[in-house]
């Protein structure tokens, strides 16, 4: 089925990512201090699609239960954040004592993975240069 621009009643994008944590305040502080995410006064972050060098799309993908893509996390999801310069971002993380689990590159870009304090896998992604 092909969607036409005039059709209504369809998904237009990701509206948010909401996670459960035993200590939401501590987790929010970690995302702010370690990843540099700007936390708004109401306690969440606004991640703009029109940020410089942000990829033009957000990926949604279902994975098989016990997928190696999520390991070593025990959570049922992971978060992928787009970054403008993976090497520079990893250098910042390493100065904060964050262990990088792995790094790889393929035609879709460069990737690195870390775990947040709740054990959620975070994949960092730098899109390929155009």
Backbone atoms as SQL, in Angstrom:
CREATE TABLE atoms (id INTEGER PRIMARY KEY, chain TEXT, resi INTEGER, resn TEXT, atom TEXT, x REAL, y REAL, z REAL);
INSERT INTO atoms VALUES
  (1, 'A', 1, 'UNK', 'N', 0.837, -1.177, 0.000),
  (2, 'A', 1, 'UNK', 'CA', 0.000, 0.000, 0.000),
  (3, 'A', 1, 'UNK', 'C', 0.883, 1.241, 0.000),
  (4, 'A', 2, 'UNK', 'N', 0.654, 2.144, -0.891),
  (5, 'A', 2, 'UNK', 'CA', 1.412, 3.383, -0.986),
  (6, 'A', 2, 'UNK', 'C', 0.633, 4.488, -0.293),
  (7, 'A', 3, 'UNK', 'N', 1.300, 5.198, 0.633),
  (8, 'A', 3, 'UNK', 'CA', 0.663, 6.325, 1.305),
  (9, 'A', 3, 'UNK', 'C', 0.833, 7.578, 0.452),
  (10, 'A', 4, 'UNK', 'N', -0.202, 8.344, 0.357),
  (11, 'A', 4, 'UNK', 'CA', -0.148, 9.599, -0.387),
  (12, 'A', 4, 'UNK', 'C', -0.131, 10.750, 0.594),
  (13, 'A', 5, 'UNK', 'N', 0.455, 11.851, 0.214),
  (14, 'A', 5, 'UNK', 'CA', 0.634, 13.000, 1.099),
  (15, 'A', 5, 'UNK', 'C', -0.687, 13.486, 1.704),
  (16, 'A', 6, 'UNK', 'N', -1.795, 13.348, 1.010),
  (17, 'A', 6, 'UNK', 'CA', -3.054, 13.871, 1.524),
  (18, 'A', 6, 'UNK', 'C', -3.738, 12.946, 2.526),
  (19, 'A', 7, 'UNK', 'N', -3.254, 11.720, 2.685),
  (20, 'A', 7, 'UNK', 'CA', -3.868, 10.796, 3.634),
  (21, 'A', 7, 'UNK', 'C', -3.609, 11.257, 5.059),
  (22, 'A', 8, 'UNK', 'N', -4.580, 11.038, 5.930),
  (23, 'A', 8, 'UNK', 'CA', -4.426, 11.365, 7.341),
  (24, 'A', 8, 'UNK', 'C', -4.644, 10.111, 8.170),
  (25, 'A', 9, 'UNK', 'N', -4.321, 10.190, 9.472),
  (26, 'A', 9, 'UNK', 'CA', -4.464, 9.022, 10.326),
  (27, 'A', 9, 'UNK', 'C', -3.299, 8.075, 10.173),
  (28, 'A', 10, 'UNK', 'N', -2.071, 8.603, 10.219),
  (29, 'A', 10, 'UNK', 'CA', -0.882, 7.774, 10.042),
  (30, 'A', 10, 'UNK', 'C', 0.209, 8.219, 11.017),
  (31, 'A', 11, 'UNK', 'N', 1.176, 7.368, 11.254),
  (32, 'A', 11, 'UNK', 'CA', 2.325, 7.693, 12.089),
  (33, 'A', 11, 'UNK', 'C', 3.201, 8.687, 11.336),
  (34, 'A', 12, 'UNK', 'N', 3.663, 9.715, 12.037),
  (35, 'A', 12, 'UNK', 'CA', 4.524, 10.719, 11.400),
  (36, 'A', 12, 'UNK', 'C', 5.941, 10.716, 11.958),
  (37, 'A', 13, 'UNK', 'N', 6.174, 9.988, 13.029),
  (38, 'A', 13, 'UNK', 'CA', 7.516, 9.939, 13.609),
  (39, 'A', 13, 'UNK', 'C', 7.465, 9.453, 15.038),
  (40, 'A', 14, 'UNK', 'N', 8.621, 9.383, 15.683),
  (41, 'A', 14, 'UNK', 'CA', 8.703, 8.982, 17.074),
  (42, 'A', 14, 'UNK', 'C', 8.409, 10.202, 17.931),
  (43, 'A', 15, 'UNK', 'N', 7.483, 10.068, 18.844),
  (44, 'A', 15, 'UNK', 'CA', 7.112, 11.176, 19.706),
  (45, 'A', 15, 'UNK', 'C', 7.843, 11.177, 21.033),
  (46, 'A', 16, 'UNK', 'N', 8.496, 10.084, 21.397),
  (47, 'A', 16, 'UNK', 'CA', 9.237, 10.042, 22.641),
  (48, 'A', 16, 'UNK', 'C', 9.713, 8.646, 22.970),
  (49, 'A', 17, 'UNK', 'N', 10.642, 8.577, 23.890),
  (50, 'A', 17, 'UNK', 'CA', 11.133, 7.321, 24.437),
  (51, 'A', 17, 'UNK', 'C', 10.974, 7.440, 25.944),
  (52, 'A', 18, 'UNK', 'N', 10.256, 6.516, 26.550),
  (53, 'A', 18, 'UNK', 'CA', 9.958, 6.558, 27.970),
  (54, 'A', 18, 'UNK', 'C', 10.455, 5.264, 28.593),
  (55, 'A', 19, 'UNK', 'N', 11.258, 5.365, 29.646),
  (56, 'A', 19, 'UNK', 'CA', 11.835, 4.184, 30.269),
  (57, 'A', 19, 'UNK', 'C', 11.448, 4.122, 31.735),
  (58, 'A', 20, 'UNK', 'N', 11.406, 2.923, 32.278),
  (59, 'A', 20, 'UNK', 'CA', 11.129, 2.697, 33.688),
  (60, 'A', 20, 'UNK', 'C', 12.472, 2.500, 34.391),
  (61, 'A', 21, 'UNK', 'N', 12.627, 3.131, 35.547),
  (62, 'A', 21, 'UNK', 'CA', 13.858, 3.023, 36.313),
  (63, 'A', 21, 'UNK', 'C', 13.527, 2.962, 37.800),
  (64, 'A', 22, 'UNK', 'N', 14.327, 2.223, 38.556),
  (65, 'A', 22, 'UNK', 'CA', 14.153, 2.194, 40.007),
  (66, 'A', 22, 'UNK', 'C', 14.503, 3.543, 40.621),
  (67, 'A', 23, 'UNK', 'N', 15.358, 4.318, 39.941),
  (68, 'A', 23, 'UNK', 'CA', 15.776, 5.632, 40.437),
  (69, 'A', 23, 'UNK', 'C', 15.785, 6.618, 39.264),
  (70, 'A', 24, 'UNK', 'N', 14.605, 7.093, 38.845),
  (71, 'A', 24, 'UNK', 'CA', 14.529, 7.992, 37.689),
  (72, 'A', 24, 'UNK', 'C', 15.395, 9.250, 37.818),
  (73, 'A', 25, 'UNK', 'N', 15.479, 9.814, 39.013),
  (74, 'A', 25, 'UNK', 'CA', 16.277, 11.035, 39.185),
  (75, 'A', 25, 'UNK', 'C', 17.757, 10.760, 38.918),
  (76, 'A', 26, 'UNK', 'N', 18.273, 9.663, 39.452),
  (77, 'A', 26, 'UNK', 'CA', 19.678, 9.319, 39.239),
  (78, 'A', 26, 'UNK', 'C', 19.947, 8.987, 37.772),
  (79, 'A', 27, 'UNK', 'N', 19.026, 8.269, 37.140),
  (80, 'A', 27, 'UNK', 'CA', 19.202, 7.922, 35.732),
  (81, 'A', 27, 'UNK', 'C', 19.181, 9.181, 34.867),
  (82, 'A', 28, 'UNK', 'N', 18.265, 10.089, 35.157),
  (83, 'A', 28, 'UNK', 'CA', 18.185, 11.342, 34.408),
  (84, 'A', 28, 'UNK', 'C', 19.480, 12.136, 34.566),
  (85, 'A', 29, 'UNK', 'N', 20.002, 12.187, 35.782),
  (86, 'A', 29, 'UNK', 'CA', 21.257, 12.897, 36.037),
  (87, 'A', 29, 'UNK', 'C', 22.399, 12.272, 35.239),
  (88, 'A', 30, 'UNK', 'N', 22.455, 10.942, 35.156),
  (89, 'A', 30, 'UNK', 'CA', 23.495, 10.255, 34.393),
  (90, 'A', 30, 'UNK', 'C', 23.413, 10.629, 32.911),
  (91, 'A', 31, 'UNK', 'N', 22.217, 10.604, 32.357),
  (92, 'A', 31, 'UNK', 'CA', 22.060, 10.960, 30.940),
  (93, 'A', 31, 'UNK', 'C', 22.487, 12.403, 30.696),
  (94, 'A', 32, 'UNK', 'N', 22.234, 13.279, 31.651),
  (95, 'A', 32, 'UNK', 'CA', 22.639, 14.679, 31.514),
  (96, 'A', 32, 'UNK', 'C', 24.152, 14.824, 31.648),
  (97, 'A', 33, 'UNK', 'N', 24.723, 14.264, 32.717),
  (98, 'A', 33, 'UNK', 'CA', 26.139, 14.460, 32.990),
  (99, 'A', 33, 'UNK', 'C', 27.054, 13.647, 32.086),
  (100, 'A', 34, 'UNK', 'N', 26.675, 12.425, 31.764),
  (101, 'A', 34, 'UNK', 'CA', 27.546, 11.551, 30.982),
  (102, 'A', 34, 'UNK', 'C', 27.334, 11.730, 29.481),
  (103, 'A', 35, 'UNK', 'N', 26.076, 11.727, 29.046),
  (104, 'A', 35, 'UNK', 'CA', 25.803, 11.831, 27.613),
  (105, 'A', 35, 'UNK', 'C', 25.608, 13.267, 27.142),
  (106, 'A', 36, 'UNK', 'N', 25.467, 14.199, 28.083),
  (107, 'A', 36, 'UNK', 'CA', 25.330, 15.600, 27.701),
  (108, 'A', 36, 'UNK', 'C', 23.948, 15.974, 27.200),
  (109, 'A', 37, 'UNK', 'N', 22.946, 15.172, 27.534),
  (110, 'A', 37, 'UNK', 'CA', 21.586, 15.465, 27.099),
  (111, 'A', 37, 'UNK', 'C', 21.026, 16.592, 27.964),
  (112, 'A', 38, 'UNK', 'N', 20.501, 17.620, 27.326),
  (113, 'A', 38, 'UNK', 'CA', 19.935, 18.759, 28.033),
  (114, 'A', 38, 'UNK', 'C', 18.595, 18.366, 28.636),
  (115, 'A', 39, 'UNK', 'N', 18.515, 18.376, 29.958),
  (116, 'A', 39, 'UNK', 'CA', 17.285, 18.008, 30.654),
  (117, 'A', 39, 'UNK', 'C', 16.487, 19.272, 30.931),
  (118, 'A', 40, 'UNK', 'N', 15.239, 19.248, 30.535),
  (119, 'A', 40, 'UNK', 'CA', 14.338, 20.388, 30.715),
  (120, 'A', 40, 'UNK', 'C', 13.849, 20.450, 32.161),
  (121, 'A', 41, 'UNK', 'N', 13.353, 21.604, 32.611),
  (122, 'A', 41, 'UNK', 'CA', 12.871, 21.736, 33.986),
  (123, 'A', 41, 'UNK', 'C', 11.802, 20.706, 34.384),
  (124, 'A', 42, 'UNK', 'N', 11.038, 20.205, 33.429),
  (125, 'A', 42, 'UNK', 'CA', 9.999, 19.229, 33.738),
  (126, 'A', 42, 'UNK', 'C', 10.548, 17.809, 33.876),
  (127, 'A', 43, 'UNK', 'N', 11.872, 17.607, 33.630),
  (128, 'A', 43, 'UNK', 'CA', 12.503, 16.325, 33.900),
  (129, 'A', 43, 'UNK', 'C', 12.813, 15.447, 32.719),
  (130, 'A', 44, 'UNK', 'N', 12.482, 15.872, 31.515),
  (131, 'A', 44, 'UNK', 'CA', 12.786, 15.093, 30.313),
  (132, 'A', 44, 'UNK', 'C', 13.623, 15.904, 29.345),
  (133, 'A', 45, 'UNK', 'N', 13.908, 15.319, 28.198),
  (134, 'A', 45, 'UNK', 'CA', 14.727, 15.976, 27.186),
  (135, 'A', 45, 'UNK', 'C', 13.943, 16.122, 25.891),
  (136, 'A', 46, 'UNK', 'N', 14.240, 17.167, 25.153),
  (137, 'A', 46, 'UNK', 'CA', 13.677, 17.379, 23.825),
  (138, 'A', 46, 'UNK', 'C', 14.808, 17.204, 22.818),
  (139, 'A', 47, 'UNK', 'N', 14.762, 16.119, 22.069),
  (140, 'A', 47, 'UNK', 'CA', 15.797, 15.823, 21.083),
  (141, 'A', 47, 'UNK', 'C', 15.254, 16.197, 19.708),
  (142, 'A', 48, 'UNK', 'N', 15.820, 17.214, 19.124),
  (143, 'A', 48, 'UNK', 'CA', 15.273, 17.789, 17.892),
  (144, 'A', 48, 'UNK', 'C', 15.678, 17.010, 16.641),
  (145, 'A', 49, 'UNK', 'N', 14.721, 16.828, 15.751),
  (146, 'A', 49, 'UNK', 'CA', 14.995, 16.214, 14.450),
  (147, 'A', 49, 'UNK', 'C', 15.834, 17.135, 13.574),
  (148, 'A', 50, 'UNK', 'N', 15.686, 18.446, 13.764),
  (149, 'A', 50, 'UNK', 'CA', 16.386, 19.386, 12.893),
  (150, 'A', 50, 'UNK', 'C', 17.735, 19.831, 13.460),
  (151, 'A', 51, 'UNK', 'N', 18.285, 19.072, 14.419),
  (152, 'A', 51, 'UNK', 'CA', 19.611, 19.384, 14.945),
  (153, 'A', 51, 'UNK', 'C', 20.647, 19.205, 13.839),
  (154, 'A', 52, 'UNK', 'N', 21.701, 20.008, 13.847),
  (155, 'A', 52, 'UNK', 'CA', 22.734, 19.865, 12.810),
  (156, 'A', 52, 'UNK', 'C', 23.276, 18.441, 12.749),
  (157, 'A', 53, 'UNK', 'N', 23.400, 17.917, 11.567),
  (158, 'A', 53, 'UNK', 'CA', 23.910, 16.580, 11.269),
  (159, 'A', 53, 'UNK', 'C', 23.018, 15.441, 11.752),
  (160, 'A', 54, 'UNK', 'N', 21.789, 15.745, 12.192),
  (161, 'A', 54, 'UNK', 'CA', 20.887, 14.658, 12.587),
  (162, 'A', 54, 'UNK', 'C', 20.440, 13.915, 11.329),
  (163, 'A', 55, 'UNK', 'N', 20.435, 12.589, 11.378),
  (164, 'A', 55, 'UNK', 'CA', 19.954, 11.825, 10.220),
  (165, 'A', 55, 'UNK', 'C', 18.502, 12.176, 9.894),
  (166, 'A', 56, 'UNK', 'N', 18.100, 12.004, 8.654),
  (167, 'A', 56, 'UNK', 'CA', 16.752, 12.396, 8.244),
  (168, 'A', 56, 'UNK', 'C', 15.648, 11.450, 8.695),
  (169, 'A', 57, 'UNK', 'N', 15.995, 10.338, 9.324),
  (170, 'A', 57, 'UNK', 'CA', 14.985, 9.362, 9.745),
  (171, 'A', 57, 'UNK', 'C', 15.300, 8.831, 11.135),
  (172, 'A', 58, 'UNK', 'N', 14.287, 8.243, 11.774),
  (173, 'A', 58, 'UNK', 'CA', 14.447, 7.489, 13.014),
  (174, 'A', 58, 'UNK', 'C', 14.037, 6.061, 12.701),
  (175, 'A', 59, 'UNK', 'N', 14.849, 5.107, 13.084),
  (176, 'A', 59, 'UNK', 'CA', 14.586, 3.704, 12.774),
  (177, 'A', 59, 'UNK', 'C', 13.753, 3.067, 13.891),
  (178, 'A', 60, 'UNK', 'N', 12.759, 2.287, 13.513),
  (179, 'A', 60, 'UNK', 'CA', 12.028, 1.411, 14.418),
  (180, 'A', 60, 'UNK', 'C', 12.225, 0.009, 13.882),
  (181, 'A', 61, 'UNK', 'N', 12.590, -0.934, 14.757),
  (182, 'A', 61, 'UNK', 'CA', 12.839, -2.296, 14.309),
  (183, 'A', 61, 'UNK', 'C', 12.546, -3.275, 15.436),
  (184, 'A', 62, 'UNK', 'N', 11.817, -4.340, 15.146),
  (185, 'A', 62, 'UNK', 'CA', 11.560, -5.407, 16.118),
  (186, 'A', 62, 'UNK', 'C', 12.678, -6.437, 16.010),
  (187, 'A', 63, 'UNK', 'N', 13.116, -6.923, 17.160),
  (188, 'A', 63, 'UNK', 'CA', 14.193, -7.925, 17.191),
  (189, 'A', 63, 'UNK', 'C', 13.691, -9.168, 17.901),
  (190, 'A', 64, 'UNK', 'N', 14.286, -10.285, 17.565),
  (191, 'A', 64, 'UNK', 'CA', 13.938, -11.544, 18.214),
  (192, 'A', 64, 'UNK', 'C', 14.298, -11.498, 19.695),
  (193, 'A', 65, 'UNK', 'N', 13.502, -12.206, 20.490),
  (194, 'A', 65, 'UNK', 'CA', 13.789, -12.347, 21.910),
  (195, 'A', 65, 'UNK', 'C', 15.196, -12.917, 22.071),
  (196, 'A', 66, 'UNK', 'N', 15.945, -12.434, 23.057),
  (197, 'A', 66, 'UNK', 'CA', 17.329, -12.850, 23.311),
  (198, 'A', 66, 'UNK', 'C', 18.275, -12.515, 22.161),
  (199, 'A', 67, 'UNK', 'N', 17.949, -11.484, 21.406),
  (200, 'A', 67, 'UNK', 'CA', 18.793, -11.063, 20.294),
  (201, 'A', 67, 'UNK', 'C', 20.173, -10.658, 20.793),
  (202, 'A', 68, 'UNK', 'N', 21.194, -11.037, 20.074),
  (203, 'A', 68, 'UNK', 'CA', 22.551, -10.627, 20.440),
  (204, 'A', 68, 'UNK', 'C', 22.749, -9.121, 20.237),
  (205, 'A', 69, 'UNK', 'N', 21.862, -8.501, 19.465),
  (206, 'A', 69, 'UNK', 'CA', 21.952, -7.053, 19.249),
  (207, 'A', 69, 'UNK', 'C', 21.744, -6.268, 20.539),
  (208, 'A', 70, 'UNK', 'N', 20.977, -6.813, 21.471),
  (209, 'A', 70, 'UNK', 'CA', 20.666, -6.139, 22.729),
  (210, 'A', 70, 'UNK', 'C', 21.690, -6.482, 23.817),
  (211, 'A', 71, 'UNK', 'N', 22.355, -7.619, 23.715),
  (212, 'A', 71, 'UNK', 'CA', 23.309, -8.079, 24.728),
  (213, 'A', 71, 'UNK', 'C', 24.415, -7.041, 24.922),
  (214, 'A', 72, 'UNK', 'N', 24.916, -6.877, 26.115),
  (215, 'A', 72, 'UNK', 'CA', 24.673, -7.676, 27.304),
  (216, 'A', 72, 'UNK', 'C', 23.504, -7.188, 28.155),
  (217, 'A', 73, 'UNK', 'N', 22.715, -6.268, 27.658),
  (218, 'A', 73, 'UNK', 'CA', 21.579, -5.752, 28.410),
  (219, 'A', 73, 'UNK', 'C', 20.553, -6.842, 28.665),
  (220, 'A', 74, 'UNK', 'N', 19.924, -6.786, 29.817),
  (221, 'A', 74, 'UNK', 'CA', 18.831, -7.701, 30.143),
  (222, 'A', 74, 'UNK', 'C', 17.476, -7.039, 29.871),
  (223, 'A', 75, 'UNK', 'N', 17.503, -5.788, 29.420),
  (224, 'A', 75, 'UNK', 'CA', 16.274, -5.054, 29.135),
  (225, 'A', 75, 'UNK', 'C', 15.681, -5.558, 27.817),
  (226, 'A', 76, 'UNK', 'N', 14.450, -5.198, 27.540),
  (227, 'A', 76, 'UNK', 'CA', 13.774, -5.633, 26.316),
  (228, 'A', 76, 'UNK', 'C', 13.915, -4.631, 25.180),
  (229, 'A', 77, 'UNK', 'N', 14.781, -3.658, 25.332),
  (230, 'A', 77, 'UNK', 'CA', 14.961, -2.631, 24.315),
  (231, 'A', 77, 'UNK', 'C', 16.357, -2.051, 24.432),
  (232, 'A', 78, 'UNK', 'N', 16.768, -1.312, 23.429),
  (233, 'A', 78, 'UNK', 'CA', 17.964, -0.492, 23.516),
  (234, 'A', 78, 'UNK', 'C', 17.626, 0.863, 22.912),
  (235, 'A', 79, 'UNK', 'N', 18.471, 1.818, 23.198),
  (236, 'A', 79, 'UNK', 'CA', 18.287, 3.164, 22.664),
  (237, 'A', 79, 'UNK', 'C', 19.457, 3.456, 21.737),
  (238, 'A', 80, 'UNK', 'N', 19.175, 3.987, 20.577),
  (239, 'A', 80, 'UNK', 'CA', 20.208, 4.385, 19.629),
  (240, 'A', 80, 'UNK', 'C', 20.184, 5.905, 19.548),
  (241, 'A', 81, 'UNK', 'N', 21.313, 6.532, 19.877),
  (242, 'A', 81, 'UNK', 'CA', 21.434, 7.977, 19.755),
  (243, 'A', 81, 'UNK', 'C', 22.358, 8.304, 18.589),
  (244, 'A', 82, 'UNK', 'N', 21.914, 9.213, 17.728),
  (245, 'A', 82, 'UNK', 'CA', 22.756, 9.707, 16.642),
  (246, 'A', 82, 'UNK', 'C', 23.742, 10.720, 17.221),
  (247, 'A', 83, 'UNK', 'N', 24.993, 10.637, 16.811),
  (248, 'A', 83, 'UNK', 'CA', 26.024, 11.579, 17.235),
  (249, 'A', 83, 'UNK', 'C', 26.681, 12.191, 16.002),
  (250, 'A', 84, 'UNK', 'N', 27.222, 13.389, 16.164),
  (251, 'A', 84, 'UNK', 'CA', 27.845, 14.062, 15.024),
  (252, 'A', 84, 'UNK', 'C', 29.257, 13.557, 14.750),
  (253, 'A', 85, 'UNK', 'N', 29.983, 13.127, 15.794),
  (254, 'A', 85, 'UNK', 'CA', 31.356, 12.653, 15.640),
  (255, 'A', 85, 'UNK', 'C', 31.575, 11.562, 16.693),
  (256, 'A', 86, 'UNK', 'N', 31.521, 10.322, 16.274),
  (257, 'A', 86, 'UNK', 'CA', 31.601, 9.201, 17.207),
  (258, 'A', 86, 'UNK', 'C', 32.921, 9.189, 17.961),
  (259, 'A', 87, 'UNK', 'N', 34.031, 9.411, 17.284),
  (260, 'A', 87, 'UNK', 'CA', 35.330, 9.380, 17.945),
  (261, 'A', 87, 'UNK', 'C', 35.416, 10.439, 19.041),
  (262, 'A', 88, 'UNK', 'N', 34.972, 11.644, 18.759),
  (263, 'A', 88, 'UNK', 'CA', 35.001, 12.715, 19.752),
  (264, 'A', 88, 'UNK', 'C', 34.076, 12.398, 20.916),
  (265, 'A', 89, 'UNK', 'N', 32.901, 11.832, 20.621),
  (266, 'A', 89, 'UNK', 'CA', 31.953, 11.502, 21.683),
  (267, 'A', 89, 'UNK', 'C', 32.516, 10.418, 22.592),
  (268, 'A', 90, 'UNK', 'N', 33.125, 9.398, 22.005),
  (269, 'A', 90, 'UNK', 'CA', 33.720, 8.325, 22.800),
  (270, 'A', 90, 'UNK', 'C', 34.859, 8.865, 23.653),
  (271, 'A', 91, 'UNK', 'N', 35.652, 9.765, 23.116),
  (272, 'A', 91, 'UNK', 'CA', 36.735, 10.363, 23.903),
  (273, 'A', 91, 'UNK', 'C', 36.168, 11.053, 25.147),
  (274, 'A', 92, 'UNK', 'N', 35.049, 11.754, 25.004),
  (275, 'A', 92, 'UNK', 'CA', 34.401, 12.397, 26.156),
  (276, 'A', 92, 'UNK', 'C', 33.932, 11.350, 27.165),
  (277, 'A', 93, 'UNK', 'N', 33.320, 10.268, 26.672),
  (278, 'A', 93, 'UNK', 'CA', 32.838, 9.214, 27.564),
  (279, 'A', 93, 'UNK', 'C', 33.979, 8.583, 28.349),
  (280, 'A', 94, 'UNK', 'N', 35.099, 8.339, 27.673),
  (281, 'A', 94, 'UNK', 'CA', 36.232, 7.694, 28.328),
  (282, 'A', 94, 'UNK', 'C', 36.803, 8.565, 29.439),
  (283, 'A', 95, 'UNK', 'N', 36.754, 9.902, 29.285),
  (284, 'A', 95, 'UNK', 'CA', 37.235, 10.782, 30.359),
  (285, 'A', 95, 'UNK', 'C', 36.319, 10.709, 31.579),
  (286, 'A', 96, 'UNK', 'N', 35.088, 10.219, 31.375),
  (287, 'A', 96, 'UNK', 'CA', 34.130, 10.065, 32.480),
  (288, 'A', 96, 'UNK', 'C', 34.097, 8.640, 33.012),
  (289, 'A', 97, 'UNK', 'N', 35.035, 7.803, 32.532),
  (290, 'A', 97, 'UNK', 'CA', 35.130, 6.436, 33.028),
  (291, 'A', 97, 'UNK', 'C', 34.106, 5.476, 32.452),
  (292, 'A', 98, 'UNK', 'N', 33.476, 5.836, 31.348),
  (293, 'A', 98, 'UNK', 'CA', 32.468, 4.968, 30.727),
  (294, 'A', 98, 'UNK', 'C', 33.163, 3.945, 29.838),
  (295, 'A', 99, 'UNK', 'N', 32.822, 2.680, 30.047),
  (296, 'A', 99, 'UNK', 'CA', 33.398, 1.590, 29.258),
  (297, 'A', 99, 'UNK', 'C', 32.633, 1.445, 27.947),
  (298, 'A', 100, 'UNK', 'N', 33.356, 1.475, 26.851),
  (299, 'A', 100, 'UNK', 'CA', 32.763, 1.224, 25.534),
  (300, 'A', 100, 'UNK', 'C', 32.799, -0.282, 25.306),
  (301, 'A', 101, 'UNK', 'N', 31.627, -0.871, 25.072),
  (302, 'A', 101, 'UNK', 'CA', 31.517, -2.324, 24.926),
  (303, 'A', 101, 'UNK', 'C', 32.068, -2.822, 23.604),
  (304, 'A', 102, 'UNK', 'N', 31.775, -2.080, 22.541),
  (305, 'A', 102, 'UNK', 'CA', 32.260, -2.471, 21.217),
  (306, 'A', 102, 'UNK', 'C', 32.154, -1.298, 20.261),
  (307, 'A', 103, 'UNK', 'N', 32.880, -1.424, 19.165),
  (308, 'A', 103, 'UNK', 'CA', 32.822, -0.443, 18.083),
  (309, 'A', 103, 'UNK', 'C', 32.793, -1.219, 16.777),
  (310, 'A', 104, 'UNK', 'N', 32.079, -0.674, 15.805),
  (311, 'A', 104, 'UNK', 'CA', 32.053, -1.295, 14.490),
  (312, 'A', 104, 'UNK', 'C', 31.648, -0.256, 13.458),
  (313, 'A', 105, 'UNK', 'N', 31.860, -0.600, 12.212),
  (314, 'A', 105, 'UNK', 'CA', 31.447, 0.262, 11.109),
  (315, 'A', 105, 'UNK', 'C', 30.931, -0.625, 9.993),
  (316, 'A', 106, 'UNK', 'N', 29.956, -0.104, 9.274),
  (317, 'A', 106, 'UNK', 'CA', 29.430, -0.782, 8.092),
  (318, 'A', 106, 'UNK', 'C', 28.910, 0.313, 7.159),
  (319, 'A', 107, 'UNK', 'N', 28.314, -0.048, 6.043),
  (320, 'A', 107, 'UNK', 'CA', 27.852, 0.994, 5.114),
  (321, 'A', 107, 'UNK', 'C', 26.820, 1.964, 5.692),
  (322, 'A', 108, 'UNK', 'N', 26.163, 1.586, 6.811),
  (323, 'A', 108, 'UNK', 'CA', 25.165, 2.484, 7.395),
  (324, 'A', 108, 'UNK', 'C', 25.767, 3.452, 8.407),
  (325, 'A', 109, 'UNK', 'N', 27.069, 3.325, 8.694),
  (326, 'A', 109, 'UNK', 'CA', 27.723, 4.267, 9.579),
  (327, 'A', 109, 'UNK', 'C', 28.656, 3.604, 10.567),
  (328, 'A', 110, 'UNK', 'N', 29.053, 4.389, 11.572),
  (329, 'A', 110, 'UNK', 'CA', 29.941, 3.918, 12.632),
  (330, 'A', 110, 'UNK', 'C', 29.121, 3.794, 13.920),
  (331, 'A', 111, 'UNK', 'N', 29.403, 2.743, 14.712),
  (332, 'A', 111, 'UNK', 'CA', 28.624, 2.429, 15.906),
  (333, 'A', 111, 'UNK', 'C', 29.540, 2.154, 17.092),
  (334, 'A', 112, 'UNK', 'N', 29.033, 2.450, 18.274),
  (335, 'A', 112, 'UNK', 'CA', 29.669, 2.053, 19.529),
  (336, 'A', 112, 'UNK', 'C', 28.548, 1.795, 20.526),
  (337, 'A', 113, 'UNK', 'N', 28.811, 0.939, 21.517),
  (338, 'A', 113, 'UNK', 'CA', 27.788, 0.604, 22.506),
  (339, 'A', 113, 'UNK', 'C', 28.316, 0.790, 23.910),
  (340, 'A', 114, 'UNK', 'N', 27.414, 1.258, 24.791),
  (341, 'A', 114, 'UNK', 'CA', 27.691, 1.395, 26.217),
  (342, 'A', 114, 'UNK', 'C', 26.444, 0.931, 26.966),
  (343, 'A', 115, 'UNK', 'N', 26.534, 0.843, 28.290),
  (344, 'A', 115, 'UNK', 'CA', 25.375, 0.543, 29.130),
  (345, 'A', 115, 'UNK', 'C', 25.120, 1.730, 30.047),
  (346, 'A', 116, 'UNK', 'N', 23.834, 2.049, 30.263),
  (347, 'A', 116, 'UNK', 'CA', 23.496, 3.076, 31.247),
  (348, 'A', 116, 'UNK', 'C', 23.463, 2.432, 32.636),
  (349, 'A', 117, 'UNK', 'N', 23.287, 3.206, 33.715),
  (350, 'A', 117, 'UNK', 'CA', 23.306, 2.627, 35.065),
  (351, 'A', 117, 'UNK', 'C', 22.236, 1.562, 35.319),
  (352, 'A', 118, 'UNK', 'N', 21.150, 1.569, 34.548),
  (353, 'A', 118, 'UNK', 'CA', 20.109, 0.544, 34.701),
  (354, 'A', 118, 'UNK', 'C', 20.380, -0.685, 33.833),
  (355, 'A', 119, 'UNK', 'N', 21.489, -0.688, 33.110),
  (356, 'A', 119, 'UNK', 'CA', 21.829, -1.826, 32.265),
  (357, 'A', 119, 'UNK', 'C', 21.204, -1.788, 30.885),
  (358, 'A', 120, 'UNK', 'N', 20.655, -0.648, 30.495),
  (359, 'A', 120, 'UNK', 'CA', 20.087, -0.506, 29.149),
  (360, 'A', 120, 'UNK', 'C', 21.222, -0.264, 28.163),
  (361, 'A', 121, 'UNK', 'N', 21.223, -1.019, 27.094),
  (362, 'A', 121, 'UNK', 'CA', 22.240, -0.820, 26.067),
  (363, 'A', 121, 'UNK', 'C', 21.929, 0.456, 25.304),
  (364, 'A', 122, 'UNK', 'N', 22.952, 1.267, 25.143),
  (365, 'A', 122, 'UNK', 'CA', 22.855, 2.486, 24.342),
  (366, 'A', 122, 'UNK', 'C', 23.797, 2.329, 23.172),
  (367, 'A', 123, 'UNK', 'N', 23.248, 2.441, 21.989),
  (368, 'A', 123, 'UNK', 'CA', 24.041, 2.370, 20.784),
  (369, 'A', 123, 'UNK', 'C', 24.228, 3.793, 20.284),
  (370, 'A', 124, 'UNK', 'N', 25.460, 4.167, 20.037),
  (371, 'A', 124, 'UNK', 'CA', 25.787, 5.481, 19.508),
  (372, 'A', 124, 'UNK', 'C', 26.083, 5.290, 18.028),
  (373, 'A', 125, 'UNK', 'N', 25.522, 6.155, 17.202),
  (374, 'A', 125, 'UNK', 'CA', 25.598, 5.978, 15.745),
  (375, 'A', 125, 'UNK', 'C', 25.970, 7.266, 15.058),
  (376, 'A', 126, 'UNK', 'N', 26.998, 7.197, 14.236),
  (377, 'A', 126, 'UNK', 'CA', 27.354, 8.317, 13.361),
  (378, 'A', 126, 'UNK', 'C', 27.023, 7.889, 11.939),
  (379, 'A', 127, 'UNK', 'N', 26.091, 8.595, 11.326),
  (380, 'A', 127, 'UNK', 'CA', 25.683, 8.284, 9.954),
  (381, 'A', 127, 'UNK', 'C', 26.876, 8.479, 9.019),
  (382, 'A', 128, 'UNK', 'N', 26.894, 7.754, 7.905),
  (383, 'A', 128, 'UNK', 'CA', 28.000, 7.925, 6.960),
  (384, 'A', 128, 'UNK', 'C', 27.966, 9.326, 6.336),
  (385, 'A', 129, 'UNK', 'N', 29.135, 9.805, 5.970),
  (386, 'A', 129, 'UNK', 'CA', 29.220, 11.101, 5.281),
  (387, 'A', 129, 'UNK', 'C', 28.588, 10.979, 3.927),
  (388, 'A', 130, 'UNK', 'N', 27.968, 12.068, 3.506),
  (389, 'A', 130, 'UNK', 'CA', 27.319, 12.051, 2.187),
  (390, 'A', 130, 'UNK', 'C', 28.284, 12.382, 1.099);
